[in-house]
Amino acid sequence: MDRNQFFKEAIMRISGSMEIEKALYESYRYLKEFMPLDNLMLMHPDFDGCFMRVVATANEDGGYLDNRRWELPPQVMSEIRANQVPEVMLINQPEAHFIAKHSLALGSAGSSIIVVRLLVDNKLVGSLIFQVSGNNRYAPQHAELVASLREPFAIALSNTLRYQELLSLKERLADDSRFFQDELRKMTAGGQIVGAEYGLKGVMDMVRQVAPLDSPVLLLGETGTGKEVIAGALHSLSNHRQGPFVRINCGAIAPSLLDSELFGYEKGAFTGAIATKRGLFERAGEGTIFLDEVGELTGEAQVRLLRVLQEKELERVGGDRAIKVGARVIAATNRDLEAMVAEGLFRKDLYFRLMVFPILLPPLRLRRRDIPALTHHFIQKKTRQMGLKRIPELAPRALEDLMDYDWPGNVRELENAVERAIILSRGGPLVLNMDRRPWPTTEARSPEGPEPAAWTLREMEARHIQKALKACGGKVSGRGGAAELLDMHPSTLRAKMRKLRIPFGRKGLG
């Protein structure tokens, strides 16, 4: 055999295609003429995960991309990494070899193997594996022959790995672009914080104080007080402002999906997981992640979040590799987390990790001085959103009515009241007569008789939901439904109704 001609022909096949599986198949067909060969494989080491990954395989059926793993003990991987193994290993009895015995993934007992280490600039990029059935099938001349192909195969594997990395990065960038474009559409225009100099002055002082730090922040307050706006201000004033601002409503996602949405999942982690998906924490990168309604987290998600806060790392669902997390965490809730801890519904250790820097947002009834500015802000905002040519004016005494109202729905209720008034105005002055509101500031007496001096928490919650249902004509979900009015996920509201034995439909309007 002419060695020069052999080397030239082999090089032509190794470099004959940009697709590594095709090049490997052509190499397999050629090399099979000179040595016994059933399978030809290219492998790449993952030292953190302690395994070798099969990149491509060629055999009689053809060449194809592969993604199998060859698990190895940490000690063996350390030896491989430190170049403490031969450049070419002739293994005629893999079940007795110090490396191959740990896994017979390359072939069952009763096969022969040649392993060729592939290096580029003295750095290990992978291995070339020759495998054939039967012990003692390979001779030293076979090992000598394939050793001459180390360099071209190393370059081919290195180029393939870089190409796959570029493709993966391109897919990630495209995925992130779609995700953040959707987030951008959801964002409200402007970002103005009305009341920063009056009712929210104390809040904004605390925001400026904690924003430059990486400490987690917990925003507390009734529903509709503007916790998301304050979270946005924390992000824009922080060292994470160059990164994305990712928000998620923990109560709006089914409990079974919450883990995978927040922390991602590996391919094959569950039925339907046909590809690896990064969660919102990974998408946030070095930016900020805002967890609204953090009290709705499942027990499993609470454990994972605690690890993120304590160790700055996570594991995807179905994965076993730690992934570093650089995002700053801001959480918010309108629930009493301390009471949930006492009831065993929320982890005590997570509660104290989130309570590093709590900020309490005052309800609108305690910052009435901001109501005029908020009203005019919402009038301008809704006028732009509706495409109206003229900004409507307020009817006489409209502001007085607004100032006299207690606003149990807070800023969100005021925004909805303004939008409703603009829709009903038909171009005339805006009438915001809160005497016709579904939420009276003082309770009317029950038709069955006077109300008791005090209600239990369960009775108050039931009355609150019944009033919302009555205001919405018994409608639970959808636009104009009680869930929207109460700022709750429809499934959460239905669960509460069942627990409180409130009938569905018009039967629950009593």
N, C-alpha and C positions, 0 to 999 in steps of 0.2 A: 504493500500500500504506500502510495506517495503521500507523505505527511503534509507537504505544502499544498497539494491538490485537495486533500481532505479538509484542511483548515480553510482554504478558499471557498470550497463548496458549502461548508458548514456556516461560514460567515454570511454568505449570500442568503441562506435560509433564515438565520437568526435576525438579520436586518431587512428581510424581504417584505415586511408588513408593519404598519403602525399599530395594528391590532395584535397584542402580545399572544393571544390564544391562537391566531392563525400562524404567526411566526413559530410558535412552540410546536404546533402540529407538523409543519413542514420540517422542522428540525428533528422531530420524533421519527418521521418517515425515513429521513436520510440516515440518522444514527442507528436505526434498527438494522441497517445493512451490515453494520460493523460489530454489533454486540447484542446479546439478548436483552430485550426491553419490552415491558408491558405498559408501564406508565412513566411519563416524564413530567416533573412538576417544578414550578417555581414557588418559593416560599419567602415570606418576609417576617422578621421578628417583631413582636410587641413585648418589649422588656417590662413595661409597667403591668401588663396583663399576664405575663409569664406564659406566653404561647407563641407558636409560629402559625402565621396565617397563610393558607394556600392561595396564591394569587391567580395561578392558571394551571391547567392540567391538559395533557395530550395523551391519547391512547388510540386504539384501533377505531373507536367511535368518532374521533375527531378532536379538535381543540376547543376548550371552553374556559371562560372565567370562572373562578372558584372562590369560595369564601369560608372554607372549612378551617377548623382550628386544631392544632396539634399541641395539646397541653403538656407543659414540662415543669418540673419542680423548680423553685426559685434558685436553688444552688446550681442546677444545670444551666439555667438561663444566665446566671452570673458568669459561669465558666465560658459560655459562648460569647458573651459580651466582652469579656476580658481577653478574647482570642487565645484561650487555653485549650482549644481543641484543634486537631489537625486540619490543614487546608482541604484535604481530600480524605474522606473516610470510606474505607471498603468494609461493608458490614454484610457478611454472608450468613450470619445467624442473628437477626435483629432482636430476638427474644432474650439473648444473652449479652447484648451490647449495653454499655453504661448509659447511653442516651436513648437509643431506640427501645430499650426494654420498658421505658416509662409509658410509652404509647405505641401501639401497633397500628396507628391510623394510616401509616404509609403502606401497610400491607400486613396480612395476617402472618402468624408464625409459620415458618416454612417458606420464606421468601428471601431474596437477596437485594441489597441496597447499596448504592454509591451516593454519598453526600458531598457536594462540592460547595465550599464557602465562597460567596461572591462579595468582593470588596471594591469600593470606589474611593480613591484617595485614602486608603487604609481604614475606611469605615465600612462596617458590615452592612450590606443592604439586603442580604437574603441568602438563600441556598438553592442549588439546583439538585434535584433528587431523581435518580435513576432507580427503577424498581422492576423486578421480574419475579415470577413465582418460582419457588424451589430454592433450597439452600445451596450454597457454594457454587452459584452460577457465574459469579464474577471473578476474574483473574486480575493480577496486578497490571497487565497491559491494558485492560479496559479502563482502570482508574487513571493510568498515565495518558491514555487517549483523550478522555473527557476533561482532564485537568488543563489541556491546552486551550479549552473553550471558556475558561473562567472569565477572562476579561470581556469578550463580546457579550456573553450572557449577563454579566454584571451591569454593563452599560445599558443593555436592553431593559433589564428589570428596573434600574434606576430611572430611566426615562418613563417607563410605564407608571411607576409609583408617583412621579411628579405630575404626569398627565392626569392620573386619577385624582390626585389632590387638587389640581386646578379645576377639574370638573365638579368635584364636591364643593369647592369654594364658590364656584359659579352658581351651583344650585342653591347653596345657602344664601348667597347674596340676592338671588332672584326671589327666594322664599321670603327673606327679610323685607325685600322691597315691597312685595305684595302685602305682607302683614302690616308694615308701617304706613303704607298708603291707605289701608283700611282704617288704621287708627287715626290718621290725620283727618279723614272724612268725618270721624266721630267727634273730633275736638270742637268745642265751641269757639266762635270767633272772638278775637280780642284778648282774653286772658286778664281782663281788668278785675281788680278786687275792690268792689264797692264797700265802703265802710272801714277801709284800712286806717283812716285817721280818726275814726270815732268808735263805733261799736266793736270793731275788730282790732283796735289799736294794740291791746294787750296780747292778742293772738299773734299779730304780725311782729311784735317785739320778740316773742319766743321763736317765731319762724326764723327771723334774722340771726338769732343767737345760735340755733342748732343747725341751720342749713349747711354751713361749711364743714360740718363733722360727718363722719360715716355712721354715727349711732342710729339705730332704728328709732322711728318716731311712731307713736300711736295717737291717732286723731279720734277724740271722743266727742259725742254730742248727739242730739236728736236727729232723726232723719230729716234731710232737706236743709241742713245748716251750712252746706257748702264745703264739705270735707274734701271733695275731689279738687276743688279750686285751690284750697290751701295746700294740698299735696303737690299740685302743679307749681305753686309758688316755691315750695321747698326744693323741688327739682331745679327750677330755673335759677335759684340762688346758690345751688350747691356746686361742688367740684365735679359732679356727675352730669352737669347740664349739657356737655357735648355728646353724651350718649342718649339713647331713646328713653322716653317716658312711657312705660308699659303699664296699663291698668287692667285689672280684672275684678269683676264682682263675684266673690266666692259663693254668694247665695244664688247666682243665676246659672250655675253649672250643676248638672246632675252629680250627686256624690260619687257615683261610679266612674265619672270622667275627670273628676277634679285633680287627682294625682297625675294623670297623664297630661292634662292641659298645663299644669304648673311646672312639672318636672320632666316631661317628655317620656318617651318610651323607645325601647329597642325593637328592631324587627323581630317578629315572632313572639313578642311578649304576651300577646293574647290574640284571640281570633279577630282577624281583620287588620292586625298590625303588619301590613305587607311591606312597610319600609320604616326605617328609623326616623323618629320625629323629635326635634328639639322642643322643649317646653318653654314657657314664658320667661322663666328665670334665665335660661341660656340666651333667649332672644334679647333680653334686656342688656346683656353684655356688661359694660361698665356704666350703664345708665341707672335708672331708678325703676323699681317695680312697686306699684301701688295696689295693695290687697284690700279692697273694700269689702265690708261685711266679713271681716276675718273670723268673727264668732261662728260663722257657718262652716268652717273647715271641718272635715272628717278627722277622726282620730289618727288615721294613717298619714293624712296630709299635715297634721299638727306635728307628728314626729319628724317628718321630712323637713318642715319649715324650721323646727328647732335646730336640726343639724346645719341648715343653711346659716342660721344666725350665729351658732356657736363655732362652727368649723369652716364656714365659707365654702362649702362644697355640697354636692348632691349626687345621687345616683338616679339614673333614669329607671322607670318601671321596667322590670325584666333585665336590668343591667347589673353588672358587678364592678363597674369602674367608677372611681370618684372623679367628678368633674368640678373644677374650681368655679366659684361664683363671685363675680365682682360687683354685682348690682347693689345699690342701697335700697333697703326695705322700708317702706312706709305703709302702715296698716291703719285701718279705720273701722269703727263699729259704733252702732247706736245701742248695743246690748250691754248689759251689766256683766262684764267678764268675771268680776270678782265673785258674783253670785253663781256664775256658771262653773267656776273652779270649785266652789263649795259643794255644788251638786254633782261634781265629777264629769261635767260636760266639756270642760276645757282644761288642758294640761297646766298644772301650777308652774312648772319650770318655764314653759313657753310664755305664760302670762307675765312672769317677772322679766323675761328677756324683752318682751314687747313694751313693758312699762318703764323702760330706761328713761324716756323723755315723753311723757303724755302731754297732749295739748287739748284742752277742753274748749270746744266752740260754743259760744252762747247761743241760745235760741233767739229767734227774731223778736219775740215779745220783750226780751231784755235789751234789745238794741233798736228801739223804735226810731231813734234819731236817724237811722240809716234808711228807713222805709221810703221817704221821698226820692232819695238818690237811686235806690234800687228800682223803684217804680219807673223812673225816667230811663234808666239804663235798659230795663226790659222792654219798654215801649220802643226804643230805638233798635234794639236787637231783633225783636219780633217783626218790626216793620221791614228791616233788611231781609230777614228770612222769608217773609211773605211776598217780597218784591213790590211793596206798596210805594207809590210815588210821593206820598205826603205822610209826614209823621202826625198821627192823630193827637188831639189835645185831650186833657182830662176834663170831665164834667165838673161843675161846681160841687164842692164838698166831697169830691171823690177821695182826696187825700185824707180828709178828716175821718171818713169811713174806714180807710185802710189803717190809720193810726189807732183807731178804737178797737180794732180786731186783734185777737190773741195769737193767730197764725200757728195752730198746732202742726201744720205741715211746713212751717218755716219758709225759707227763701224759695224753695221749690214750689210751694203752694202759691206764693206771691207771683212767681213767674207764670204759672199755669193760669192764675186769675187774670193777669194782664193779657195773655194770649187769648183767653176766652172772651174778654171784653173787646179786643180788636176784631175778632171774628164776628161778634154780635153787633158791633157799632155801625156797620154799613157806611162808613165814611164820616159818621157823626162823632161827637165827643164820647170819650170812653166813660162808661158808667161802671163803677166797681162798688156797687151797693152791697156790702157784706151782710146786710140784714137778711138777704135772700140766700145766704150761703148754706151749704149742707152741714157746716160745722159751727154751731152757735158758741159764743164765748161763755155763756152761762147756761147751765143745763135747765131745760124745761121740765116741769114736773111730769112724772109718769102718769099716763091715763089710769093706771091701776091704783094710784095713790102717791103719797109723798115718797121721795127717795130716802133711803137710809142715810144716816150720818156718814157712814164710811163704806166703801166697797172693797171687796177683796181684789187682789191683783188679777185673779182669774175672771171675776165679774167685770172688771174694768176693761180687760182685753176683749172679752166677748162683746161688751157694749160698743167698743170702738170698732170692731169688725162689722157688727150689725149696722152701725151708722154708715159705714163705708158702702156696704151692700145696698142699703136703702138709697143712698145718694146715686148709686150706679144702676138702680133698677134690678138688683139681683145679679148683675153680670160680674163674674169673678175675674176672668182673664181677658186679654186683648185691649185695644185702645178704648179708654173710657171705663175700664173695668176696675173693680175694687182693688185688685193687686197693684195696678198702676197708681191708683190714688194713695195707697198705703206704702208705696215704694217697696213692694215685696215680690219675690218670685211667685208665680201662680201656684206652683206645686207646694211651696212653703205655706201659702195662705190656705190651700185646701187641707193640708195636713193639720194646721191649727184649727180649722173649722171642724174637722172630724174629732179632734181632741176636745174641743169645747162644746161638741154636739150642736153645732149651728147647722140647720138644714140648708141644703143647696137650693138655688132657684128662688122664686118669690116666697117660698115658705120660710126663708131665713130673714125676711124683712121685718119681722115683728119686733 
